[in-house]
Amino acid sequence: MELSKMLPTSRLPPSSFLLAVTATTFFLLFMAAEARWPILYRVGGGRSTWEPNANLTLWASQKEIYVGDWLYFGFNKTLYDVLEVNRTGYDRCSGEGFITNITRGGRDVFNLTQARPYYFICSRGSYCAMQGMKMEVNVTTEPPPPQQPRPVESSSGSPLFPRCGFTSAVLFLVLGVLSSSGALFAGM
């Protein structure tokens, strides 16, 4: 079958159709460029991330963690476990009535699906009560809108692309290329 017969048809003139497809593609790319993608956090930041005598709640409080992000727990599964518990279980270092057992193979991930505080403990031995093997993570709904970077100063002292973000600068360049090639106004 001929390729031209397989492509969708349009009532728009070919140049206008091409412009519409190009504009839509660039719009989607720009939206994706400014979106925040989920982050995988290595709990505690080290290779073995879930271990005794580390203040993991302090570590978590220094991160901006959002719905959709992931936590990676790396640990020796013969010694430790990871349970998600409620606030009472966290305060008492008790795994009784736990919410989720995250322990699988010692290299386990957990998806943060709701905006709320999450509580994790090691329920084995006295690792939680005596060696502080627990963590509270506060997850928020969505990140704040990206802040616009400060304008780059040119040698003359005036900003390049004043009050514009990366998206605006790229859009400006793309429209310039399209208009100089005649593609922008070819269908009019």
C-alpha positions in Angstrom: 0.0 0.0 0.0 1.2 3.5 -0.8 2.4 5.6 2.1 0.3 8.6 1.1 -2.8 6.5 1.3 -1.9 5.4 4.9 -1.5 9.0 6.2 -4.4 10.8 7.7 -6.1 13.3 5.4 -7.0 16.9 6.3 -9.3 19.6 4.9 -6.6 22.1 5.5 -4.1 23.0 2.7 -0.9 20.9 3.2 1.1 23.9 4.4 -1.5 24.8 7.1 -1.8 21.2 8.2 2.0 21.0 8.5 2.0 24.2 10.5 -0.8 22.9 12.8 1.1 19.7 13.4 4.4 21.5 14.0 2.8 24.0 16.4 1.1 21.2 18.4 4.4 19.2 18.6 6.3 22.2 19.9 3.5 23.0 22.4 3.7 19.5 23.8 7.5 19.6 23.9 7.4 22.9 25.7 4.9 21.6 28.2 7.0 18.5 28.9 10.2 20.6 29.2 8.7 22.6 32.1 7.0 19.6 33.8 8.5 18.0 36.9 9.2 14.3 36.5 9.1 12.0 39.5 12.3 11.6 41.5 13.7 8.4 43.0 15.3 9.3 46.4 17.9 7.0 47.9 16.9 7.1 51.5 19.7 8.7 53.5 21.7 9.2 50.3 24.2 6.4 50.7 24.7 2.9 49.2 23.1 1.1 52.1 20.4 3.6 52.7 18.3 2.0 55.5 20.6 1.5 58.4 20.8 2.1 62.2 22.1 5.3 63.8 21.2 7.6 61.0 18.7 10.5 61.4 16.6 9.7 58.3 13.8 12.0 59.4 16.3 14.9 59.3 17.4 13.7 55.8 13.8 13.6 54.6 13.0 17.0 56.0 15.7 18.5 53.8 14.1 17.2 50.6 11.2 18.5 48.6 9.2 15.3 48.1 6.0 15.3 46.0 3.2 12.9 45.1 4.6 10.5 42.5 8.1 10.4 43.8 9.8 7.2 44.9 11.9 6.1 47.9 14.7 3.5 47.5 15.5 1.5 50.5 18.8 -0.4 50.3 19.5 -2.7 53.3 20.5 -6.2 54.5 17.2 -8.0 54.5 18.4 -10.7 56.9 18.9 -8.0 59.6 16.3 -5.3 58.8 12.9 -4.8 57.4 10.9 -1.7 56.3 7.3 -1.3 57.4 5.0 1.6 56.7 3.1 2.4 59.9 0.8 5.0 61.3 1.9 7.8 63.6 1.3 5.7 66.7 3.4 2.8 65.4 6.1 5.3 64.5 6.2 6.9 67.9 6.1 3.5 69.7 8.4 1.8 67.2 5.8 -0.9 66.8 5.0 -2.8 63.6 1.7 -4.1 65.0 -1.0 -3.2 62.6 1.4 -2.0 59.9 0.1 -0.4 56.7 2.6 -1.9 54.2 5.5 -4.3 54.4 8.0 -2.8 51.9 10.6 -5.5 52.5 11.1 -7.7 49.4 14.8 -8.2 48.5 16.7 -5.5 50.4 16.7 -3.2 47.4 13.2 -2.0 47.5 11.3 1.0 46.2 8.1 2.6 47.5 5.9 5.0 45.5 4.5 8.0 47.4 1.0 8.2 46.0 -0.7 10.6 48.4 0.0 14.0 49.9 0.4 13.2 53.6 3.0 12.2 56.1 4.4 8.7 55.7 6.0 6.8 58.6 8.5 4.0 58.2 10.2 1.8 60.8 12.4 -1.3 61.1 10.4 -3.6 63.3 13.1 -6.2 63.9 15.0 -6.3 67.2 15.5 -2.9 68.9 16.8 -1.1 65.8 13.9 1.4 65.8 13.7 2.1 69.5 17.4 1.9 70.4 19.2 2.9 67.2 16.6 5.3 65.6 15.9 3.2 62.5 12.8 5.1 61.5 11.8 7.9 59.2 9.0 10.4 58.7 8.5 11.7 55.2 6.1 14.6 54.4 4.8 14.5 50.9 3.1 17.5 49.2 0.7 17.6 46.4 2.7 19.2 43.7 5.8 21.3 43.3 5.5 25.1 43.1 5.6 26.5 39.6 9.2 26.7 38.3 10.8 30.0 39.0 12.0 32.0 36.0 15.8 32.2 35.9 17.3 35.7 36.2 17.8 37.2 32.7 21.3 36.7 31.3 23.1 40.0 31.0 24.7 40.9 27.7 27.9 42.9 27.4 25.8 46.1 27.0 24.1 45.4 30.4 20.6 44.8 29.0 19.1 41.4 29.5 18.8 38.9 26.6 15.1 37.7 26.4 13.9 39.9 29.3 11.2 38.3 31.5 11.2 35.2 29.4 11.9 31.6 30.3 13.5 29.0 28.3 10.2 28.1 26.5 9.6 31.7 25.4 13.2 32.0 24.0 12.9 28.7 22.1 9.4 29.6 20.8 10.8 33.0 19.6 13.6 31.2 17.7 11.3 28.6 16.1 8.9 31.2 14.9 11.8 33.2 13.5 13.0 30.2 11.5 9.5 29.3 10.3 8.8 32.8 9.2 12.1 33.3 7.4 11.7 30.0 5.5 8.2 31.1 4.4 6.6 28.0 6.1 4.7 30.2 8.6 2.6 32.2 6.0 2.7 29.8 3.1 -0.9 28.7 3.5 -2.4 32.2 3.9 
